């Protein structure tokens, strides 16, 4: 994988991480189109690096929220911010459970598995379409909501299922306000990504060939800056966004992906 391809995939990751169109699915399609012959493990390492970059961009965009939540947590008071932190923790449980018990199985699904990506993109499209038709979306995310949204996030570990699309759609279908659903979706993934990175560093799972450092660095930087742009843009648009347009897009890309495998 050369520098141009790494930068292109980084931009794809940065833009699609915050739009409900499946960043992992687009990365797998992009790698297939660029002729990436990496084995699943190496492909996953590059994917994890790009996810780390977009997590860092999320951290910067929501730095005020995170500082407020952290400050509230240190006060040891049962207030709205503390409850929000507990909800984030609850939402982490399903994905953490699946990630620990089925890590090897999940890794094997990555590596240009275009048929699976196509099918899962269509599933994402259906979720977005149903969420767009939701009538009552005015309440705050509750504790039980947080767990169900966490289950959606766990399912979104499959390539082709949009994490933001699955979590936002699930939250909206539960009757939660769209802007609050988006905020919760963007914040809930940060601990999981940084936790996964820390685990991989400690275990040595992120070992790489030094010759690939420039490609990984280029992908990281392009994903980071594209993520800053996309996250800022999505925050502005989410209140008035029409999820069905993303649904149409995912459906079209999914069908094309499936056709290419026939």
Short mmCIF file of the C-alpha atoms (twelve columns), coordinates in Angstrom:
data_MODEL
# 
_entry.id   MODEL 
# 
loop_
_atom_site.group_PDB 
_atom_site.id 
_atom_site.type_symbol 
_atom_site.label_atom_id 
_atom_site.label_alt_id 
_atom_site.label_comp_id 
_atom_site.label_asym_id 
_atom_site.label_seq_id 
_atom_site.Cartn_x 
_atom_site.Cartn_y 
_atom_site.Cartn_z 
_atom_site.pdbx_PDB_model_num 
ATOM 1   C CA . UNK A 1   0.000   0.000   0.000  1 
ATOM 2   C CA . UNK A 2   1.597   3.274   -1.128 1 
ATOM 3   C CA . UNK A 3   1.215   6.740   0.396  1 
ATOM 4   C CA . UNK A 4   -1.522  7.863   -2.001 1 
ATOM 5   C CA . UNK A 5   -3.645  4.826   -1.218 1 
ATOM 6   C CA . UNK A 6   -3.076  5.289   2.531  1 
ATOM 7   C CA . UNK A 7   -4.116  8.946   2.352  1 
ATOM 8   C CA . UNK A 8   -7.180  8.089   0.269  1 
ATOM 9   C CA . UNK A 9   -8.290  5.387   2.707  1 
ATOM 10  C CA . UNK A 10  -7.645  7.771   5.601  1 
ATOM 11  C CA . UNK A 11  -9.877  10.395  4.040  1 
ATOM 12  C CA . UNK A 12  -12.581 7.775   3.438  1 
ATOM 13  C CA . UNK A 13  -12.377 6.721   7.093  1 
ATOM 14  C CA . UNK A 14  -12.423 10.295  8.395  1 
ATOM 15  C CA . UNK A 15  -15.438 11.288  6.332  1 
ATOM 16  C CA . UNK A 16  -17.484 8.122   6.730  1 
ATOM 17  C CA . UNK A 17  -16.848 7.621   10.467 1 
ATOM 18  C CA . UNK A 18  -19.264 10.432  11.325 1 
ATOM 19  C CA . UNK A 19  -21.733 9.937   8.501  1 
ATOM 20  C CA . UNK A 20  -24.096 6.956   8.874  1 
ATOM 21  C CA . UNK A 21  -22.686 5.098   5.874  1 
ATOM 22  C CA . UNK A 22  -20.254 2.588   7.499  1 
ATOM 23  C CA . UNK A 23  -16.617 3.618   7.579  1 
ATOM 24  C CA . UNK A 24  -15.499 -0.014  7.927  1 
ATOM 25  C CA . UNK A 25  -17.553 -1.023  4.899  1 
ATOM 26  C CA . UNK A 26  -16.119 1.777   2.782  1 
ATOM 27  C CA . UNK A 27  -12.594 0.913   3.906  1 
ATOM 28  C CA . UNK A 28  -13.069 -2.710  2.864  1 
ATOM 29  C CA . UNK A 29  -14.476 -1.640  -0.507 1 
ATOM 30  C CA . UNK A 30  -11.674 0.893   -0.926 1 
ATOM 31  C CA . UNK A 31  -9.010  -1.703  -0.173 1 
ATOM 32  C CA . UNK A 32  -10.615 -4.105  -2.638 1 
ATOM 33  C CA . UNK A 33  -10.698 -1.460  -5.380 1 
ATOM 34  C CA . UNK A 34  -7.078  -0.487  -4.710 1 
ATOM 35  C CA . UNK A 35  -6.004  -4.107  -4.874 1 
ATOM 36  C CA . UNK A 36  -4.920  -4.424  -1.252 1 
ATOM 37  C CA . UNK A 37  -3.714  -7.995  -0.725 1 
ATOM 38  C CA . UNK A 38  -3.087  -7.702  3.017  1 
ATOM 39  C CA . UNK A 39  -4.030  -10.663 5.160  1 
ATOM 40  C CA . UNK A 40  -6.900  -9.949  7.560  1 
ATOM 41  C CA . UNK A 41  -4.574  -9.243  10.510 1 
ATOM 42  C CA . UNK A 42  -2.567  -6.571  8.671  1 
ATOM 43  C CA . UNK A 43  -5.713  -5.110  7.181  1 
ATOM 44  C CA . UNK A 44  -7.181  -4.836  10.681 1 
ATOM 45  C CA . UNK A 45  -4.078  -3.042  11.992 1 
ATOM 46  C CA . UNK A 46  -4.460  -0.331  9.367  1 
ATOM 47  C CA . UNK A 47  -8.191  -0.094  10.107 1 
ATOM 48  C CA . UNK A 48  -7.542  0.252   13.854 1 
ATOM 49  C CA . UNK A 49  -5.004  3.033   13.241 1 
ATOM 50  C CA . UNK A 50  -7.571  4.966   11.207 1 
ATOM 51  C CA . UNK A 51  -10.256 4.456   13.854 1 
ATOM 52  C CA . UNK A 52  -7.814  5.743   16.463 1 
ATOM 53  C CA . UNK A 53  -7.294  8.885   14.379 1 
ATOM 54  C CA . UNK A 54  -11.021 9.613   14.131 1 
ATOM 55  C CA . UNK A 55  -11.467 8.877   17.847 1 
ATOM 56  C CA . UNK A 56  -8.811  11.505  18.548 1 
ATOM 57  C CA . UNK A 57  -10.615 13.998  16.316 1 
ATOM 58  C CA . UNK A 58  -13.841 13.278  18.227 1 
ATOM 59  C CA . UNK A 59  -11.977 13.909  21.471 1 
ATOM 60  C CA . UNK A 60  -10.916 17.326  20.233 1 
ATOM 61  C CA . UNK A 61  -14.342 18.304  18.885 1 
ATOM 62  C CA . UNK A 62  -16.094 17.317  22.129 1 
ATOM 63  C CA . UNK A 63  -13.294 18.447  24.446 1 
ATOM 64  C CA . UNK A 64  -15.575 20.865  26.338 1 
ATOM 65  C CA . UNK A 65  -18.195 18.165  26.904 1 
ATOM 66  C CA . UNK A 66  -15.540 15.705  28.032 1 
ATOM 67  C CA . UNK A 67  -13.958 18.194  30.438 1 
ATOM 68  C CA . UNK A 68  -17.407 18.988  31.872 1 
ATOM 69  C CA . UNK A 69  -18.218 15.293  32.308 1 
ATOM 70  C CA . UNK A 70  -14.850 14.536  33.870 1 
ATOM 71  C CA . UNK A 71  -15.174 17.457  36.277 1 
ATOM 72  C CA . UNK A 72  -18.679 16.356  37.268 1 
ATOM 73  C CA . UNK A 73  -17.483 12.807  37.827 1 
ATOM 74  C CA . UNK A 74  -14.808 13.987  40.266 1 
ATOM 75  C CA . UNK A 75  -17.451 15.762  42.352 1 
ATOM 76  C CA . UNK A 76  -19.108 12.411  43.155 1 
ATOM 77  C CA . UNK A 77  -22.572 13.934  42.864 1 
ATOM 78  C CA . UNK A 78  -25.618 12.244  41.328 1 
ATOM 79  C CA . UNK A 79  -26.339 14.870  38.696 1 
ATOM 80  C CA . UNK A 80  -27.161 14.843  34.991 1 
ATOM 81  C CA . UNK A 81  -23.506 14.717  33.913 1 
ATOM 82  C CA . UNK A 82  -22.728 11.821  36.255 1 
ATOM 83  C CA . UNK A 83  -25.764 9.938   34.968 1 
ATOM 84  C CA . UNK A 84  -24.559 10.544  31.404 1 
ATOM 85  C CA . UNK A 85  -21.192 8.965   32.281 1 
ATOM 86  C CA . UNK A 86  -22.938 5.922   33.756 1 
ATOM 87  C CA . UNK A 87  -25.006 5.606   30.588 1 
ATOM 88  C CA . UNK A 88  -21.816 5.688   28.502 1 
ATOM 89  C CA . UNK A 89  -20.388 2.908   30.686 1 
ATOM 90  C CA . UNK A 90  -23.551 0.843   30.267 1 
ATOM 91  C CA . UNK A 91  -23.426 1.297   26.493 1 
ATOM 92  C CA . UNK A 92  -19.866 -0.070  26.448 1 
ATOM 93  C CA . UNK A 93  -20.797 -3.437  27.966 1 
ATOM 94  C CA . UNK A 94  -22.216 -5.250  24.885 1 
ATOM 95  C CA . UNK A 95  -19.384 -4.246  22.526 1 
ATOM 96  C CA . UNK A 96  -16.792 -5.013  25.181 1 
ATOM 97  C CA . UNK A 97  -18.338 -8.440  25.749 1 
ATOM 98  C CA . UNK A 98  -18.408 -9.260  22.028 1 
ATOM 99  C CA . UNK A 99  -14.938 -7.846  21.426 1 
ATOM 100 C CA . UNK A 100 -13.364 -9.950  24.169 1 
ATOM 101 C CA . UNK A 101 -15.122 -13.241 23.405 1 
ATOM 102 C CA . UNK A 102 -15.243 -13.069 19.599 1 
ATOM 103 C CA . UNK A 103 -12.187 -10.992 18.685 1 
ATOM 104 C CA . UNK A 104 -10.626 -13.626 16.420 1 
ATOM 105 C CA . UNK A 105 -13.902 -14.254 14.602 1 
ATOM 106 C CA . UNK A 106 -14.389 -10.521 14.022 1 
ATOM 107 C CA . UNK A 107 -10.851 -10.072 12.708 1 
ATOM 108 C CA . UNK A 108 -11.405 -12.852 10.192 1 
ATOM 109 C CA . UNK A 109 -14.366 -10.958 8.710  1 
ATOM 110 C CA . UNK A 110 -12.076 -8.125  7.643  1 
ATOM 111 C CA . UNK A 111 -9.975  -8.348  4.509  1 
ATOM 112 C CA . UNK A 112 -12.044 -7.375  1.446  1 
ATOM 113 C CA . UNK A 113 -15.098 -9.486  2.340  1 
ATOM 114 C CA . UNK A 114 -17.191 -7.494  -0.110 1 
ATOM 115 C CA . UNK A 115 -20.283 -9.728  -0.141 1 
ATOM 116 C CA . UNK A 116 -20.682 -9.389  3.622  1 
ATOM 117 C CA . UNK A 117 -20.087 -5.641  3.395  1 
ATOM 118 C CA . UNK A 118 -22.774 -5.294  0.728  1 
ATOM 119 C CA . UNK A 119 -25.370 -7.209  2.747  1 
ATOM 120 C CA . UNK A 120 -24.597 -5.270  5.923  1 
ATOM 121 C CA . UNK A 121 -24.817 -1.935  4.074  1 
ATOM 122 C CA . UNK A 122 -28.352 -2.862  3.057  1 
ATOM 123 C CA . UNK A 123 -29.119 -3.667  6.710  1 
ATOM 124 C CA . UNK A 124 -27.772 -0.217  7.608  1 
ATOM 125 C CA . UNK A 125 -30.003 1.293   4.936  1 
ATOM 126 C CA . UNK A 126 -33.077 -0.374  6.445  1 
ATOM 127 C CA . UNK A 127 -32.196 0.907   9.921  1 
ATOM 128 C CA . UNK A 128 -31.759 4.461   8.664  1 
ATOM 129 C CA . UNK A 129 -34.995 4.322   6.684  1 
ATOM 130 C CA . UNK A 130 -36.986 3.144   9.709  1 
ATOM 131 C CA . UNK A 131 -35.384 5.787   11.932 1 
ATOM 132 C CA . UNK A 132 -36.266 8.483   9.428  1 
ATOM 133 C CA . UNK A 133 -39.939 7.503   9.749  1 
ATOM 134 C CA . UNK A 134 -39.864 7.667   13.563 1 
ATOM 135 C CA . UNK A 135 -42.523 10.073  14.832 1 
ATOM 136 C CA . UNK A 136 -41.755 10.821  18.473 1 
ATOM 137 C CA . UNK A 137 -38.116 11.840  19.045 1 
ATOM 138 C CA . UNK A 138 -38.115 14.190  22.006 1 
ATOM 139 C CA . UNK A 139 -36.884 12.347  25.106 1 
ATOM 140 C CA . UNK A 140 -33.407 12.038  26.605 1 
ATOM 141 C CA . UNK A 141 -31.346 8.852   26.440 1 
ATOM 142 C CA . UNK A 142 -32.269 6.670   29.430 1 
ATOM 143 C CA . UNK A 143 -30.302 3.924   31.164 1 
ATOM 144 C CA . UNK A 144 -32.154 1.096   29.400 1 
ATOM 145 C CA . UNK A 145 -31.832 3.020   26.140 1 
ATOM 146 C CA . UNK A 146 -28.078 3.178   26.692 1 
ATOM 147 C CA . UNK A 147 -27.860 -0.611  26.946 1 
ATOM 148 C CA . UNK A 148 -29.941 -1.188  23.797 1 
ATOM 149 C CA . UNK A 149 -27.852 1.381   21.910 1 
ATOM 150 C CA . UNK A 150 -24.799 -0.498  23.166 1 
ATOM 151 C CA . UNK A 151 -26.167 -3.708  21.648 1 
ATOM 152 C CA . UNK A 152 -26.530 -1.857  18.341 1 
ATOM 153 C CA . UNK A 153 -22.920 -0.725  18.654 1 
ATOM 154 C CA . UNK A 154 -21.817 -4.328  19.228 1 
ATOM 155 C CA . UNK A 155 -23.642 -5.455  16.071 1 
ATOM 156 C CA . UNK A 156 -21.963 -2.588  14.209 1 
ATOM 157 C CA . UNK A 157 -18.593 -4.262  14.755 1 
ATOM 158 C CA . UNK A 158 -19.455 -6.186  11.574 1 
ATOM 159 C CA . UNK A 159 -17.966 -4.562  8.439  1 
ATOM 160 C CA . UNK A 160 -20.712 -2.757  6.541  1 
ATOM 161 C CA . UNK A 161 -22.885 -1.910  9.538  1 
ATOM 162 C CA . UNK A 162 -22.499 1.794   10.244 1 
ATOM 163 C CA . UNK A 163 -21.678 2.316   13.920 1 
ATOM 164 C CA . UNK A 164 -23.058 5.855   13.963 1 
ATOM 165 C CA . UNK A 165 -25.969 4.811   11.765 1 
ATOM 166 C CA . UNK A 166 -26.857 1.829   13.974 1 
ATOM 167 C CA . UNK A 167 -26.546 3.696   17.267 1 
ATOM 168 C CA . UNK A 168 -28.257 6.902   16.133 1 
ATOM 169 C CA . UNK A 169 -31.047 4.973   14.388 1 
ATOM 170 C CA . UNK A 170 -31.616 2.740   17.414 1 
ATOM 171 C CA . UNK A 171 -31.671 5.756   19.704 1 
ATOM 172 C CA . UNK A 172 -34.128 7.613   17.474 1 
ATOM 173 C CA . UNK A 173 -36.356 4.527   17.177 1 
ATOM 174 C CA . UNK A 174 -36.427 4.470   20.984 1 
ATOM 175 C CA . UNK A 175 -37.858 7.988   20.853 1 
ATOM 176 C CA . UNK A 176 -34.747 9.988   21.719 1 
ATOM 177 C CA . UNK A 177 -34.023 13.466  20.392 1 
ATOM 178 C CA . UNK A 178 -31.909 13.278  17.202 1 
ATOM 179 C CA . UNK A 179 -29.233 15.780  18.224 1 
ATOM 180 C CA . UNK A 180 -28.877 14.148  21.650 1 
ATOM 181 C CA . UNK A 181 -28.777 10.733  19.992 1 
ATOM 182 C CA . UNK A 182 -25.926 11.910  17.754 1 
ATOM 183 C CA . UNK A 183 -23.985 13.388  20.692 1 
ATOM 184 C CA . UNK A 184 -24.365 10.163  22.660 1 
ATOM 185 C CA . UNK A 185 -23.324 8.113   19.628 1 
ATOM 186 C CA . UNK A 186 -20.142 10.105  19.052 1 
ATOM 187 C CA . UNK A 187 -19.106 10.111  22.717 1 
ATOM 188 C CA . UNK A 188 -19.914 6.482   23.550 1 
ATOM 189 C CA . UNK A 189 -17.341 5.056   21.154 1 
ATOM 190 C CA . UNK A 190 -14.331 7.007   22.467 1 
ATOM 191 C CA . UNK A 191 -13.638 4.825   25.554 1 
ATOM 192 C CA . UNK A 192 -14.000 1.623   23.530 1 
ATOM 193 C CA . UNK A 193 -11.549 2.667   20.832 1 
ATOM 194 C CA . UNK A 194 -8.913  3.917   23.237 1 
ATOM 195 C CA . UNK A 195 -9.431  0.825   25.377 1 
ATOM 196 C CA . UNK A 196 -8.936  -1.428  22.352 1 
ATOM 197 C CA . UNK A 197 -5.794  0.459   21.326 1 
ATOM 198 C CA . UNK A 198 -4.377  0.169   24.852 1 
ATOM 199 C CA . UNK A 199 -5.157  -3.563  24.936 1 
ATOM 200 C CA . UNK A 200 -3.471  -4.141  21.578 1 
ATOM 201 C CA . UNK A 201 -0.368  -2.181  22.584 1 
ATOM 202 C CA . UNK A 202 -0.007  -4.118  25.833 1 
ATOM 203 C CA . UNK A 203 -0.603  -7.480  24.164 1 
ATOM 204 C CA . UNK A 204 1.571   -6.695  21.153 1 
ATOM 205 C CA . UNK A 205 -1.262  -7.222  18.687 1 
ATOM 206 C CA . UNK A 206 -0.407  -3.976  16.889 1 
ATOM 207 C CA . UNK A 207 3.065   -5.063  15.815 1 
ATOM 208 C CA . UNK A 208 3.908   -3.812  12.339 1 
ATOM 209 C CA . UNK A 209 6.667   -3.804  9.762  1 
ATOM 210 C CA . UNK A 210 8.736   -0.627  10.061 1 
ATOM 211 C CA . UNK A 211 8.600   -0.303  6.274  1 
ATOM 212 C CA . UNK A 212 4.860   0.368   6.595  1 
ATOM 213 C CA . UNK A 213 5.266   3.226   9.073  1 
ATOM 214 C CA . UNK A 214 4.975   5.987   6.456  1 
ATOM 215 C CA . UNK A 215 1.757   4.478   5.101  1 
ATOM 216 C CA . UNK A 216 0.267   4.148   8.579  1 
ATOM 217 C CA . UNK A 217 1.289   7.717   9.461  1 
ATOM 218 C CA . UNK A 218 -0.171  9.102   6.237  1 
ATOM 219 C CA . UNK A 219 -3.415  7.238   6.818  1 
ATOM 220 C CA . UNK A 220 -3.572  8.418   10.419 1 
ATOM 221 C CA . UNK A 221 -3.063  12.104  9.581  1 
ATOM 222 C CA . UNK A 222 -5.507  12.131  6.664  1 
ATOM 223 C CA . UNK A 223 -8.164  10.346  8.763  1 
ATOM 224 C CA . UNK A 224 -7.595  12.738  11.665 1 
ATOM 225 C CA . UNK A 225 -8.043  15.947  9.677  1 
ATOM 226 C CA . UNK A 226 -10.889 14.534  7.583  1 
ATOM 227 C CA . UNK A 227 -12.524 13.460  10.846 1 
ATOM 228 C CA . UNK A 228 -12.257 16.964  12.292 1 
ATOM 229 C CA . UNK A 229 -14.005 18.347  9.223  1 
ATOM 230 C CA . UNK A 230 -16.694 15.650  9.028  1 
ATOM 231 C CA . UNK A 231 -17.514 15.693  12.733 1 
ATOM 232 C CA . UNK A 232 -17.858 19.486  12.774 1 
ATOM 233 C CA . UNK A 233 -20.057 19.355  9.677  1 
ATOM 234 C CA . UNK A 234 -22.216 16.525  11.032 1 
ATOM 235 C CA . UNK A 235 -22.895 18.377  14.280 1 
ATOM 236 C CA . UNK A 236 -24.244 21.299  12.264 1 
ATOM 237 C CA . UNK A 237 -26.399 19.131  10.008 1 
ATOM 238 C CA . UNK A 238 -27.701 16.442  12.339 1 
ATOM 239 C CA . UNK A 239 -30.649 18.427  13.687 1 
ATOM 240 C CA . UNK A 240 -32.120 18.838  10.214 1 
ATOM 241 C CA . UNK A 241 -30.604 15.779  8.541  1 
ATOM 242 C CA . UNK A 242 -32.729 13.379  6.575  1 
ATOM 243 C CA . UNK A 243 -31.594 9.863   7.392  1 
ATOM 244 C CA . UNK A 244 -33.416 8.416   4.415  1 
ATOM 245 C CA . UNK A 245 -30.904 10.037  2.023  1 
ATOM 246 C CA . UNK A 246 -28.100 8.154   3.741  1 
ATOM 247 C CA . UNK A 247 -30.346 5.098   3.567  1 
ATOM 248 C CA . UNK A 248 -30.644 5.398   -0.218 1 
ATOM 249 C CA . UNK A 249 -26.885 5.812   -0.525 1 
ATOM 250 C CA . UNK A 250 -26.096 2.746   1.613  1 
ATOM 251 C CA . UNK A 251 -28.627 0.669   -0.303 1 
ATOM 252 C CA . UNK A 252 -27.137 1.637   -3.674 1 
ATOM 253 C CA . UNK A 253 -23.534 1.008   -2.573 1 
ATOM 254 C CA . UNK A 254 -24.570 -2.269  -0.937 1 
ATOM 255 C CA . UNK A 255 -26.288 -3.540  -4.084 1 
ATOM 256 C CA . UNK A 256 -23.291 -2.554  -6.232 1 
ATOM 257 C CA . UNK A 257 -20.927 -4.311  -3.799 1 
ATOM 258 C CA . UNK A 258 -23.000 -7.509  -3.958 1 
ATOM 259 C CA . UNK A 259 -23.185 -7.406  -7.763 1 
ATOM 260 C CA . UNK A 260 -19.389 -7.115  -8.043 1 
ATOM 261 C CA . UNK A 261 -19.015 -10.432 -6.208 1 
ATOM 262 C CA . UNK A 262 -21.285 -12.353 -8.607 1 
# 
